Amino acid sequence: MFDSHVNSETMVALGIDYADIREGVAAICAKYPGEYWRDLEDRHDYPDAFVNEMTAAGYLAALIPEEFGGSGLPLRAGCAILEEIHAAGCDAYACHAQMYMMGMLVRHGSDAQKNAYLPGIADGSIRFQAFGVTEPTSGSDTLNLRTRAVRDGDDYVINGQKIWTSRAHKSDLMTLLVRTTPQDQCAKRTDGLSVILVDMREAVGNGLSMRLIDTMVNHHANEVFFDNLRVPAKNLIGEEGQGFRYILTGMNAERILVTSESLGDCRYFLNRASAYARERVIFGKPIGQNQGVQFPLARAYAEWKGADAVARGAAALFEAGEACAEEANIAKLLASEAAWNAAEAAMQTFGGFAVAREYDIERKWKDARLARIAPISTNLILAYVGQHVLGMPKSY
């Protein structure tokens, strides 16, 4: 039976790291079975109970330095946490942004910002889940964003709009990418962008408004509107005009962390489908005996193993402070495709039962498909590799 459970000595020898953390996360996830997530889907609600328990156990503060109330663990530990959540059939999308935005605040934030926000994020009194980057007109063309922040005394005055800002309605703090210098006044396209922390507890109703977008299962995205929103200049992260560089740091962490979620999805589908294939008897024999059922699952397992190896390498480079954009992007591509292929194989294995919600296959199948377009699409990763790794002309 395929099951990379943390208690297996064989799997530990093959590289299942942070065994104690994985066991703890799995124990919490066991309290939130498929019924919990299906009920949330019916009500289009947020998993407050799950997020609160993960926070109380300290897992969402894993990457926050110890002096601010966190565990001070490396990115790889965050990967283990998110992977186990998804391997258990739960959903980390509700809280994963906190992990990949930690690095930006810890690396580039001021001491005052860290002292003001990190302890509250660690203990759960501040939710840090919103990442305002994408805009309706520019999409993935981040350098052409239009949201402007103009310095006015001790404040920035912000005007513009963001879209697909996940969990903004459930967040107390937002990382916001804005243009502080018009593009035609910048020497390089990457100049003139800045990152500002927005305290949404003060901003909502005072220049910031939101509209929840009706989306698929367990994904809570918003349009966010800024109308002369005043934010203290002290909320600027790092230097003005250097925001794109800071965002790239956060994006590499984001790629690696969401990769771990897809790896967890692979494990979920493979465990469920292989068990079903052993037990389901048709025409007098288990369906797993048929190569048409067995081979797609075996190939998905091989793809999972390959993606996992690349993901571990990307995390190691990130933790060493080395360039890792190539590895982070490729890990994300491989893992999302492995998860999708595992999802498809599971759908075929379960047959008609795959679309019965009580089996939870269709719920996770939809999640796996989304990973191929968010937070970056497969085609954009291929464009990155073609241009920046293989040295071919820019394709867009």
Protein Blocks (a to p, Z undefined) as FASTA:
>chain_A
ZZddfklmklmmnopghkllmmmmmmmmmmmcfklmmmmmmnopaffklmmmmmmnommm
mmgcfknopnopafklmmmmmmmmmmnopafklmmmmmmmmmmmmmmmcfklmmmmmmmm
mnopaccfbccfbdfklmmmmmlpcbdcddehjaccdedddehiahklmcfbdcddddfb
dfklcfbfkgoiacddddfklmgopapacddddddehiacdddddehiacdfklpghjeh
ilmmmmmmmmmmmmmmmmmmmmmmmmmmmmmmmmmmmmmcgehiafklpmklmmmmmmmm
mmmmmmmmmmmmmmmmmmnopafklmmmmmmmmmmmmmmmmmmmmmmmnmmmlmpmklom
mmmmmmmmmmmmbcbdfklmmmmmmmmmnopacfZZ
